[in-house]
Amino acid sequence: MEYPFKDLMPLDEVLAREGYYKDWTHIDANTFHQISELVKFIREKGYGADTREAIAQALERVYYDAMKSGNADMELSMARKHFKDLASRLNASDDKLASATAQLAQKATKTELQSVASGSPKGVYATLTELQNAKPTGDTNIYVVNADNNWYYWNGTDWISGGLYQNLNTYVDKYYGNGGTKDVGGSTPPFGGGFMRIDKSPFTRTGILKSVEFNATVSASVKIKFFQLIDNVLYFKGDFPLNASSGNKKYISGVDFTEIKVEKGWLIGYQSADTNFSVNMIDTPGVVNSYAFAGDVVTDIPNASPGGNNYHMAIYGEVEVGIKEILNKIDTIINMDRNEETTSTIMSTKFSGSSLPDRFINNGFTINNGAKSPTTGGWDKNIYFSSYSTLDENTVRARVKINDTNCNFALLKRDNRNIASTIGQVDCVNKKLILRNLWDNNVSTIADVVVEGVIPFNFVAGREYLVELEIKTVRITVLRITDGITGESFEIENDHAVTGRRTSGWGSPCVTAISGDFTVKKLEYVSDQPTKAKLAIYGDSFVEGDSMLSVGHENRYSTKLKNKLNGDVLICGRGGETSAGLILKFDDDFMHFKPKYTLLAIGTNQDSSVATTWITNIQSLIKKVESRGSIPVLMTLTVNIAGANWATYMTDINNWIMNSGYRYVDANLVTTVNQDRLTQDTSMFFADGVHPNTIGHDMIYKRFLVDVPEIFDFD
């Protein structure tokens, strides 16, 4: 049979395809067909994917038949695939296996630290077997096993030991003289007059000094001092006063003295101006042993001469190592993950010094080693990063020091277009977390409460807290607060499926000072999407999927593609977005990423009745995509029944796309009646005549598989 394709113009071939492309069934990829079948498939299969599969199988069949005839060269050629030789392919396989093993080990570490950060152990079991029987499929908590005194976390397949358990979130280091002390008398610098005693044993952990227990024979003024010994030189690091009364007394951080952070390796001591002052050794809390001993047991310190008797240290101290240390460890793991390019930090700013960081807008805060809230707060008092982002799975994260337990503040995505923002509020007065409805930045009308919850722990003045507003999708938002010392954490969630209220991830990371005194120490904006995604999708409500909330947000085509590619997809959509609007935010939402393919699915919210505006904008976006080494992919517009002058506008744009030379997904073709490109198939759209429904999204998803199958090549 003759197939006169060479005599057909492109349009003729499309219109006459039923005469030539008459087989619309799919090839069974698991069947190794004969060469005669494959030749027929190549000529008659209707779908491009089946034609390509037939061509691939035909080549494999030729190689296979040749090898059966004893052609060893062809066998080696087939085995080495695209590598220069078989050894190179084997080496590459070994490297890939080693890399996968390392990644699995790293993910175990991340799981371990996430479990640690989630809070205190949720239970205790006598043996590991008892834990395994009680939790055969695991969970996200940690548990202690008495048999070995280890804590265990679930790594996805089994319960794994994290080491000896020692109160992971509030580890307490205890200090008392176990190596002797030295008197430093007189006015020798840098200590001043009176008696000075220094503990020989350094701190072994970094954290907040929780308490000091002191025993004295008389009342006196005492200063607790901190030093660091480097190369036999003693460096003074800071001090604070205590009013030492006769007898044993415990001084509490935040009550008897200002909270102080001590560092690993520091030495602790005391100084008294009372020459009749003496102290007693405290071996354990509440047990006092008074004794002196002779001999110089401490290495000589320059500019400090010993005087009087040597005593063991009379201070019993506790250092509380809280969530700050654990967060630092998690930050390290996050950085490792960033090297693996599984997440991306869009912005991370510490408010150090007195200058406002670049691209920040300040409405009332004072910048002085932190962003301090204004004396008089309000919903118009804020500090935010001047950007516009609509990424899926984004988190606004702030480390906030509570100076006043009566303060009230909020994290939000401030929408500079005055459209809508999701608000996460921390009400310290009433100990509440509050998620509010979408807000248009109108300070006279604050959005109503959607979800709220009572925080189960108390706020402490002078303490830092980690606050996170996690906007997963338009369906789910989480507000979370973690105590920086105890590690206690509490969160609330708004799920559209429960409350009927959607959320918004549009806008700029922002902190608002409603009332009270607090200081923002650090502000971050992070997206839990892969930096080097296989595919990035940018678009409007079709991509964001807000119209799909009522029928299942997971049914939007962008989520289907993400599932198909095992999560290796970046999604960035905004309802109502135009090509001009996409240009405005593209640098913030694209230039941090390096996807292999980038889909620009934009145009339904028509910029004008003339297609030339869209064409100019899309050409600008394509240049940005290509500047990052990414391959642009376009999408034809679907029919918009509600759009004025839509047929002409849509046809002009779709013709430009199909003749542009760029890869494209033909969403228009598969959502029109008889694929006529002009008549909307209403069974695939909601009643508004604009947004695809579940069927429509599924058809667009399947068209991806046909038009750009190379995206799904996992080799």
Secondary structure by P-SEA (a helix, b strand, c coil): cccccccccaaaaaaaccccccccccccccccccaaaaaaaaaccccaaaaaaaaaaaaaaaaaaaaaacaaaaaaaaaacccccaaaaaaaaaaaaaaaaaaaaaaaaaaaaaaaaccccccccccaaaaaaaccccccbbbbbccccbbbbbcccbbbbccccccccbbbbbbccccbbbbbccccccccccbbbbbcccccccccccbbbbbbcbbbbbbbbbbbbcccbbbbcccccccccccbbbbbccccccbbbbccccccccccccccbbbbbbccccbbbbbcccccccccccccccccccccccbbbbbbbcaaaaaaaaaaaaaaaaaaccccccbbbbbccccccccccccccccccccccccccccccccccccccccccccccccccccccccccccccccccccbbbbbbbbcccccccccccccccccccccccbbbbccccccccbbbbbbbccccccbbbbbbbccccccccbbbbbcccccbbbbccccccccccccbbbbcbbbbbbcccccccbbbbbcccccccccccccccccaaaaaaaaacccbbbbbbccccaaaaaaccccccccccccbbbbccccccccccaaaaaaaaaaaaaaaaaacbbbbbbbbcccccccaaaaaaaaaaaaaaaccccccccccccccccccccccccccccccccccaaaaaaaaaaaacccccccccc
